[in-house]
Amino acid sequence: MTNKTAYIGARIFDGLKIHQNHALLIDGEHSGGIVQVDNVAPDYQRNQLKGGLLAAGFVDLQVNGGGGVLLNEQPSIEGIRTICDAHRQFGTTAVLVTLITDGLEVTKQAIDAAIKAQSAKVPGFLGLHLEGPHLSIEKKGAHSSDLIRPMNEQDLSVLCEAKQYLDNLLITVAPESVSDEQIASLASAGIRVSLGHTATTSARAKASFAAGASSVTHLYNAMSPLTHREPGLVGAALNEDKVYCGLIADGVHVDSDAINIALSMKKDEGKLFLVTDAMSTIGTDQREFTLNGRRITRRDGQLTLSDGTLAGADLDMITAVRYMATHTRCELEEALRMASNYPAKYLGADHLHGSLVDGAFGNFIHLNDDLEIQSVWQMGTRAH
């Protein structure tokens, strides 16, 4: 018999707006929608909450690691499961596990692990994000220059074949290393193409968007900046209405004034979403780890290589939401949308993730008035 529960006593954020004096209906693994408390059917068991806010679970499209595991170092279904589990306690119920630039063999292992994770229905696994290796050495950031290379036909074939077995595959590329024809082929195969780690001109970026690229990876970071004569990728991304932008909101990667500019440019478009770019440290007391044989140190909320280069982020999604709500001009509802509905919408999955509409997965969180996680539900079951 299907379990039916009505959660009452808290405000409810359905993925787009907040409801007062309503109940969230959960029917088995799915949402049964949101109704006024007086309209809860008698076959629903009532769960009385003590205030706070129920919200759709967060959706993170850039998660390199968590729970002491980095996908590059453990490209397996067990590694993926650990990463997803680590982020759930911070409100993230859907994850694109992300592989940072690596060799072809590790890339194939990560793809195979992702296919197995999808088949096994690993809780929280949404798909795979391959960040590289087809990037710009000039804007490599923490990516290993020895592993960065142009895309060839074998790479294109591997990616298009992988998409046949994965619901969601996102790849970050630089126009310097990938042709517009290759971008068009990737997009035609159903792969989401994002521009990042690139020194591209604005004109070249616009050509890539026209070919099928649909987003940029961690806006402002590792990309050509906006200047008065050359707007770069930042300018192109902010001016293209159809382009989505991922954003790391930790007070380290992007200044709050720069975030406010992006918010103004993408206002009312739903095209600016939060990512954590999280590494293995999340959910642990880990002080250092290794990426491609290089030591990365954790200190004061930052992860850096020995030369001081930022290497991913020491960030979870609820912390990013709190930063947006307290350090920028972003209202709480918009910060929640940026962490849930907008990234799901980018993947065309907002009917299942990042929303509590009737029929969506029963992935939701309970926050107190200080925006601290009280409980997390995955597929209708309390998971944290």
CORTA-V944502 format. One record per backbone hydrogen bond with DSSP energy under -0.5 kcal/mol. NH is the residue of the N-H (numbers start at 1). CO is the residue of the C=O. E is the energy in kcal/mol with one decimal. If there is no record, write none. Layout:
BEGIN
NH & CO & E
NH & CO & E
END
This chain:
BEGIN
5 & 26 & -2.5
6 & 45 & -3.2
7 & 5 & -0.6
7 & 24 & -2.8
8 & 6 & -0.6
8 & 47 & -2.4
11 & 52 & -2.1
12 & 19 & -2.2
13 & 54 & -3.6
14 & 12 & -0.7
14 & 17 & -2.4
19 & 12 & -3.3
23 & 35 & -3.5
24 & 7 & -2.2
25 & 23 & -0.6
25 & 33 & -2.7
26 & 5 & -2.9
27 & 25 & -0.5
27 & 30 & -2.6
28 & 3 & -3.0
28 & 26 & -0.7
30 & 27 & -1.6
31 & 360 & -3.3
32 & 25 & -3.8
33 & 25 & -0.6
35 & 23 & -1.9
37 & 21 & -1.5
39 & 36 & -2.2
40 & 37 & -1.5
44 & 41 & -1.7
45 & 4 & -2.5
47 & 6 & -3.3
48 & 46 & -0.6
49 & 8 & -3.3
49 & 47 & -0.6
51 & 9 & -1.3
51 & 49 & -1.1
53 & 367 & -2.7
54 & 11 & -3.2
55 & 365 & -2.3
56 & 13 & -0.8
57 & 363 & -2.3
58 & 91 & -2.9
59 & 339 & -2.9
60 & 94 & -2.5
61 & 59 & -0.5
63 & 96 & -1.6
64 & 278 & -1.8
65 & 278 & -1.1
66 & 69 & -2.4
67 & 282 & -3.4
68 & 280 & -2.9
69 & 66 & -1.5
71 & 64 & -2.6
73 & 70 & -1.0
74 & 70 & -1.7
76 & 74 & -2.3
80 & 76 & -2.3
81 & 77 & -2.3
82 & 78 & -2.1
83 & 79 & -2.2
84 & 80 & -2.5
85 & 81 & -2.4
86 & 82 & -2.3
87 & 83 & -1.5
88 & 84 & -1.1
89 & 85 & -0.8
90 & 87 & -1.2
91 & 88 & -2.2
92 & 87 & -1.8
93 & 58 & -1.9
93 & 91 & -0.7
94 & 58 & -1.2
95 & 124 & -2.8
96 & 60 & -2.6
97 & 95 & -0.8
97 & 127 & -1.6
98 & 63 & -3.0
99 & 129 & -2.6
100 & 98 & -0.6
101 & 131 & -1.1
107 & 103 & -2.3
108 & 104 & -2.4
109 & 105 & -2.1
110 & 106 & -2.5
111 & 107 & -2.3
112 & 108 & -2.5
113 & 109 & -2.5
114 & 110 & -2.4
115 & 111 & -2.3
116 & 112 & -2.1
117 & 113 & -2.5
118 & 114 & -2.4
119 & 115 & -2.2
120 & 116 & -2.4
121 & 118 & -0.9
122 & 117 & -2.3
125 & 122 & -2.1
126 & 95 & -3.0
127 & 95 & -1.2
128 & 168 & -2.0
129 & 97 & -2.8
130 & 170 & -2.9
131 & 99 & -2.3
131 & 129 & -0.8
132 & 130 & -1.2
132 & 172 & -1.4
135 & 133 & -1.9
136 & 197 & -2.3
139 & 136 & -0.6
140 & 137 & -1.5
143 & 140 & -2.2
147 & 144 & -1.5
148 & 144 & -0.7
149 & 133 & -1.8
151 & 177 & -2.7
156 & 152 & -2.2
157 & 153 & -2.3
158 & 154 & -2.6
159 & 155 & -2.3
160 & 156 & -2.4
161 & 157 & -2.2
162 & 158 & -2.2
163 & 159 & -2.0
164 & 160 & -0.7
164 & 161 & -0.9
165 & 162 & -1.9
166 & 162 & -0.7
170 & 128 & -2.7
171 & 192 & -2.5
172 & 130 & -2.5
173 & 171 & -0.5
173 & 194 & -2.8
174 & 134 & -2.4
177 & 174 & -2.1
178 & 174 & -1.0
183 & 179 & -2.2
184 & 180 & -2.4
185 & 181 & -1.9
186 & 182 & -2.5
187 & 183 & -2.7
188 & 184 & -2.3
189 & 185 & -1.3
190 & 187 & -1.5
191 & 186 & -2.2
192 & 169 & -2.4
194 & 171 & -2.8
194 & 192 & -0.5
195 & 215 & -2.7
196 & 173 & -2.0
197 & 222 & -0.6
198 & 222 & -1.3
205 & 201 & -2.2
206 & 202 & -2.5
207 & 203 & -1.8
208 & 204 & -1.8
209 & 205 & -2.3
210 & 206 & -2.3
211 & 207 & -1.5
212 & 208 & -1.0
212 & 209 & -0.6
213 & 208 & -2.4
214 & 193 & -2.8
215 & 193 & -1.1
216 & 244 & -1.5
217 & 195 & -2.4
219 & 246 & -3.3
221 & 218 & -1.5
223 & 220 & -0.7
224 & 198 & -1.3
227 & 225 & -0.6
227 & 230 & -1.6
234 & 224 & -1.9
235 & 231 & -2.6
236 & 232 & -2.1
237 & 233 & -2.9
238 & 234 & -2.3
239 & 235 & -1.6
240 & 236 & -1.3
241 & 239 & -0.8
243 & 240 & -1.5
244 & 214 & -2.4
245 & 271 & -3.1
246 & 216 & -2.2
247 & 273 & -1.5
249 & 247 & -0.8
249 & 275 & -0.5
250 & 248 & -1.0
259 & 255 & -2.0
260 & 256 & -2.4
261 & 257 & -1.8
262 & 258 & -2.0
263 & 259 & -2.7
264 & 260 & -2.1
265 & 261 & -2.3
266 & 262 & -2.3
267 & 264 & -0.8
269 & 266 & -1.9
270 & 266 & -0.6
271 & 266 & -0.5
273 & 245 & -2.6
273 & 271 & -0.6
274 & 338 & -2.7
275 & 247 & -2.4
277 & 62 & -1.8
278 & 62 & -0.8
279 & 313 & -1.2
282 & 279 & -1.3
284 & 281 & -2.1
289 & 296 & -1.9
291 & 294 & -2.4
294 & 291 & -2.1
296 & 289 & -3.0
297 & 304 & -2.6
298 & 287 & -3.0
299 & 297 & -0.5
299 & 302 & -2.6
302 & 299 & -1.9
304 & 297 & -2.1
305 & 309 & -2.3
308 & 305 & -2.0
311 & 303 & -2.8
313 & 277 & -2.5
314 & 301 & -0.6
315 & 313 & -1.1
318 & 90 & -0.7
320 & 316 & -1.6
321 & 317 & -2.3
322 & 318 & -2.3
323 & 319 & -2.3
324 & 320 & -2.3
325 & 321 & -2.2
326 & 322 & -1.4
327 & 323 & -2.7
328 & 324 & -0.9
330 & 324 & -0.6
335 & 331 & -2.4
336 & 332 & -2.5
337 & 333 & -2.2
338 & 334 & -2.5
339 & 335 & -0.9
340 & 336 & -0.7
340 & 337 & -0.8
342 & 337 & -2.6
344 & 340 & -1.5
345 & 341 & -2.7
346 & 342 & -2.2
347 & 343 & -1.3
348 & 345 & -1.3
349 & 344 & -3.0
352 & 349 & -1.9
353 & 349 & -2.9
356 & 14 & -2.5
359 & 31 & -2.7
360 & 357 & -2.4
361 & 352 & -1.9
362 & 29 & -3.2
363 & 361 & -2.3
364 & 362 & -0.6
364 & 377 & -1.4
365 & 55 & -2.7
366 & 375 & -2.5
367 & 53 & -3.2
367 & 365 & -0.5
368 & 372 & -1.9
371 & 368 & -1.9
374 & 366 & -3.4
375 & 366 & -1.1
377 & 364 & -3.3
378 & 381 & -3.0
380 & 362 & -3.1
381 & 378 & -1.9
383 & 376 & -3.2
384 & 376 & -1.6
END
